[in-house]
Each structure stands twice: as C-alpha cells, then as structure tokens.
Amino acid sequence: MTPLVTAAVLLAAVTHASWNAIAHKITDKLAGFALISGGGVVIGLGLAPFVAFPAARAWPYLLGSAAIHIAYYALLMKSFRLGDFGQAYPIARGTAPLVVTVLAAVFAREVPDGWAAAGIALSCAGLTGVAVWGLRGRRPDWAAIGAALATGLTIAVYTVVDGLGVRASGSSLGYIAWLMAVQGVVIPAYAVSRWRRRTFAVLRPFAGVGLIGAALSVTAYALVLWAQTRAELAPIAALRESSVKPC
C-alpha cells in the first residue's frame, strides 16, 4: 500500500468516525439516517452528470451492494438504540476485516502476506480489546453484541462486493455517485411513509447536522472505494477501522 493510499484510507477513517458520531448523537435515529441517506442521494445525483457512468459489468455489484447497505443501515439504527452499543460496535468493526480477509481470498484471490496478515490480526484484536474493556465489570448485553456481529457481517460483505464492483466500473467517482443515488432512496422513503405530513417537522431540528453527516459519509466511502482500486481489500478494511472508538 503506497503512502498516498494509506493517507486516503486514514482520512476516510476520520470522516467515517465523524459521520458515525453525528448519527449516534441525533436522538431520532430514523430522522438522522433519513437525512444522511437522503443527502447521499442528492450528492450522488449532483455528481453523476460530471463523472463516467459505471461499466455494465459493475452494475450487479452496485445493486447488490445497495441492498446490503440498506440492511447495514437498518442494523446500525437498531444497534444505536441499544444502550451498550458503544462497547459492542467495536466488535462489529473488529470482526469485519477478518471476514473481508476470507472473502477477498475466495472471490478476489487476494491472500495477504505475513506482515499484512499480522497487521490485520493486530487491528482486529485491538478493536475487540476496546469492546471487552468497555464491558468490564458488567454483564454483556447479548442483544447489542448480536446486533454488532450482524452489522459486522454486512460491513464485510459490502466491502468485498464494492471492491470488486469499483474495479469493474472504470470510475470510482462514477461508482460512488450511483451507489449513493440508488441505496439512499429506501430509508427516506420509509421515513416519509411513517411520518407523512409530519415529515418536515420531524426532520427540521436535525437537518443541518444530518446533511453534514451525509457529506462526510459520501467522502469517507469515496476515499475507500478509490483506495480499493489501488490496493488489496483486507489491509484497507483493517486500516479503515482505526476510526473506531467507544461511542
């Protein structure tokens, strides 16, 4: 991994941590994720006319990733509602690189060398240690841990799917633009169906911070997608998780 790719992934880690912190602090989780997802749609559609359209062979990956991301957001919203998720979330982020390593070996034929494997293992062990430290002296919240593990699985799957998809797309910017445009519609549509005439009243108190979260989310993942066209998937996934801290 070159210094430029490393710097991009570390910047992605910072922006990723920032948008997750914003989402966690918004008291109405559905409102927060509706704004972040809806903002992603606006950014994606605004970017789409100025970037290359993804190649046809990338679209099965893009559509599959959009579906997986919807499941990820649903699990993340549920997990943010659980009191001990600040300790359980590092388990999700810590287990994801291990699953990515296995999936990348199978589907992308990327097997990390000794140093890369050691780095991935160290990153995962450190994140798991953060979670265990946060749970010291208390009974584990198995509901939160279960949600975190399920979230981690979706993270791993969409990471590999998008890694393959962005490499097939011919344009990392085109891929992120259309991924945001496709995946971001579902949660706002669900929110509107629930709130109906109250939609603007519910969203208004969180609009500014939610849209900032959207911009950070798109930036974070655009950097990761670009990095995936330049380096192997598993080391990028492990380095990205340096964003994790207890909530």
N, C-alpha and C positions, 0 to 999 in steps of 0.2 A: 504494500500500500504506500503510495507516494505521499510526501508531506502535504501536497495540495488536497488530496483526497482525505487524508487524516484531518486536516483543518476543516474541510467541508462537513465531515461527519460530526466533529466536535461542535461546530456551530449549529448543526442540526440538533444535537443533544441539548444545547442551551435553549433553542427556540421550542423544542419539544417539551422540555421541562416547564417552560413559561406558559405555554397554552394549556398544559395539564393543570398547572396551578390555578390558572384563571377558571377552567372548567370546574375544578374542585371547590373553588370559593363561591361560585354562583349558587345561591341557595336552591333555586328551582332548576334541577338538573335537566329536565326536558327543555326548558327555555334556553339554558346555556348551550346544549348540544344542537338545538334547532338553529340558534344564531351562528354557531361555529360551522355547522354543516351548510346552512343557507349562504353564509358568507363565502364558503368554499365554492359553491355553485356560481355565485356572482364573479368571483375571481377567475374561476376556470373558464366561464363563457367569455369574460372580458379578454382573457389571454388567447383563447382559441384562434381568433382570426389572424393572429400575428405569429403563429408558430406552425410547424409542419404537422399535418394530420397523421396520426399513428398509422403505421402499415397494417394491412388487413390481418396479417398473422398475429398481431399483438392484441386484437380485439377479444378473442376468447379469454386471454389472461386478464385484460382490463375489466371485462364484465364479471368474470369470476371474482376478481379482487374487490369490485364494488359490492358484491353480495357478502363477501367475507367481512369487509369493513363495516357494513351495516350490523352484522352480528357482533362485531367487536365493539361498536359504539353502544349497542344495546346492553352488552355485558358490562361495559365500562360505566354506563349510567347506573346500572343496578349496583355495581360494586362501590361507586362513590356514595351510595346511600347507606352502606354498611359501616358501622362505627369504627371497626378495626381495619378498614381497607388501607389506611396509611402504612400499616405493617404488612398486610397481605399483598399489596400492589408490587413491592419489590420481588415477590415470588413470581408473579406473572412476568415481569420484565427479566428476571434472572433465569427462568426456565426457557424462555423463548429462544435465546441463542443456541442452547443445546439442541432444541428441536430443529432449528434452522440448519445447524451443522449436519444433522442426519438427513434432512430433506434435500439440502444442497448437494450432498454426496450422491444421493439417489437420482435426483432429477437434473442437476446441473453438472454432475460429475466433478464437483469441487471438493477435494479432500484436503483439509488444512495440514500443513507440515507441523513438525513438532513444536516449534515456537508459537505458531498461531494457535494450535490446539491448547497449549498451556495457557496462553492469554485468554482464550475463550473460557476455559475451565476456571481460571482465577477470577474473571469478571463475574461468572455465574455464582461462584462460591461467595464472593464478596457481597453480592446483592442478596443472596439467601441469608447471609450473616446479618445484614441490615434488618431483614424481616424477623429473624429469630431474636435479635437483640431487642427489637421493639415489643416482642411478645413476652419478654422475661417477667416472671412473677405473676403471669396471668394465664387463665385457661384459654387455649386457642379458640378463635372464632371460626369454626369449621365452615360456616356459610360464606364468610368473607374469603377464606383460603380457597374454597371450591370455586368461587366466582373468579378469583385471581388466576387459578390454574386454567380455567376455561378461557379467560381473557388471554393468557399467555399462549395458549394453543392457537387462537385466532391470529395473534400477532405473528407467530412463526409461519403460519400458512400464508398469510397475505404478504409477508416479507419475501418468501420464495416465489410466489406467484408473480408479484410485481417485479422482482429481479429478472425473471425470465421474460416477462412482458415488456419491460422497458428496453431490454436488449434487443427484442424483436421489433420494437416500434420505430426505430430510426430517429427518434427525437424524444429526449427525456422531458423537455418542456411540453411537447405535444401530448405525451402520455399523462403527465400530471394534470394538465388543463382538462382533458376529457375525463380522467378518473374523478376529479373533483366535481365536474359537472354532472356525471352520472350518479355517483354514490351519494351526493349531498342532497338529493331531492327527497329521499324517503322520510327522514326524520322530521324536517319541516312540514311535509305533507301530513304526517301522522299528528304532529302538534296542532296544526290548523284544524284537522278533523275532530280533535278533542276540545279545543277552545272555541272554535267558530268565531262568533262576534267578539269574544274577549281576547282574541289573539294579540292585537296591538297593545292592549292594556297589560297583558302578561309580559310581553317582550320588552316594552319600553324601558323599564328600570334597569335592564341588563344589556341594552342594545350596544352601547359604546364599548364596554369591556368584552362583550361577546364577539363583536366584529374584529376587535384587536386579536382575540384568540383565533379567529378564522385566518387572519393574515399570518400569524405565527405558525399555525398548523400547516398551512399550504407551503410556507417557506421551509419548514423543517422537513417535510416529506419530499419536496422537490430536491433538496440537497441530498437526501438519502438516495433517491432514485438516480440522480446524476452519478453519485458515488458507485452505485451498483453496476453502472456501465464501465467502470474503471477498475474495479477490484472485486474480490470474491465476496460472496454474500455473508458467510458466517462471521468473519472478522468485523465487517461493517456492522452487523447486528449487535455484536458484543460491545464494540466501541460506542455505538449509539446509546446503549443502556447506561453509560456514565451520566445520563440525565436524571437517573432515578434517585430520589431521596424520600424519606418518610413524609407523608402528607400531614 
